[in-house]
Amino acid sequence: MPRVSVILPVYNADKTLYSAAKSCLDQTYKDLELIIIDDGSTDKSAEISNDILNKDQRVSFIQFNENSGVSIAIEEGRRMASGSFIARMDADDISHPERIRKQVEFLDANRSLSGCGTSVRLVNAPKADPGRGFSAYVSWLNGLNDYESLASQRFIDSPIANPSSMVRSSALDKVGGFSNPEWAEDYDLWLRLLDKKMKLINIPEVLLDWHDSLTRLTRSSDRYSLAKFSQAKAHYISKLELAVNSGVDIAGAGPIGKRIANDLISEGISVNRFYEVNERRIGEHIHGIEVFDYSSLRAGSSMLISAVARPGARGIIRELANNSGFCEGVDYFCVA
């Protein structure tokens, strides 16, 4: 049996599928299988997949009659997989030739890790990222090269580029495989693994070309919306013991703070107070909760959630929290 199973879901990607699959099959690490799941494509993706299947015995292919969604497709791929490592790939990305070998060697050398991603190179389609928001995200993600940083910042955004990921199949079994939540299935997986104290990191080497486009799921699917991501964050914050027992304080009374407060309340978590630097907001009430000045920030009771959009503002709150006795990743987390 192959040691690595690469799962590649595809939906209407006939222009890029062959190159993506070939980048997996041309790996310097050969002990792998490639499982292609066509999720009801209406273009020539199935025809291309069959052509790839006929040229390499390491390839398996399954075709759905109708579009079921990426969560269903990749879980079907997992059920077919025989490898002790499950790697993900998308139909519009390119794995560098050394990617799989370096991830296998890294996980073999670090047995305490349940999985890893890699640094990625963002390849932009024309006009896909006019505000450079996705570029900023990739820059942040590529800096999460140790478990402590990744775990403590997991509520800012998804901490691993999904098509760069490799996870032990035993770890996936422990959390029930790939789920089908209301929000992004990849983000949910990382949060489930981290919630169970399983360790993840990103290898600090670019091993994937991650293609951005106007049609990628992160831009086109409601599951990747800010509202759904906030719900995901609140759901997993609500599992943390300190949040359950003592509630949370929220630093930031703007749109992000209000949204995460509402989502946490929906999860049954008490929001005790807001903190705000804007003097005009101090003394206001949001959801019936009073807004206090940052100068009164002190560790020792509730969990602190920093809820601001700009990295610069996040850095200011992080410094205030550290100086006030909070420890990021323990009783203090950032959301965005």
Secondary structure, DSSP 4 states (H G I P E B T S, - for coil): --SEEEEEEESS-TTTHHHHHHHHHT-S--SEEEEEEE-S-SSSHHHHHHHHHHH-TTEEEEE-SS---HHHHHHHHHHH---SEEEE--TT-EE-TTHHHHHHHHHHH-TTEEEEEEEEEEEEPTTS-TT-HHHHHHHHHTT--SHHHHHHTTTTS-SS-GGG-EEEHHHHHHTTSS---SS-HHHHHHHHHHHTT-EEEEEEEEEEEEEE-TTSHHHH-GGGSHHHHHHHHHHHHTTSHHHHHH-EEEE--SHHHHHHHHHHHHTT--EEEEEES-GGGTT-EETTEEEEEGGG--SSSSEEEEE-SSHHHHHHHHHHHHHTT--BTTTEEEE-
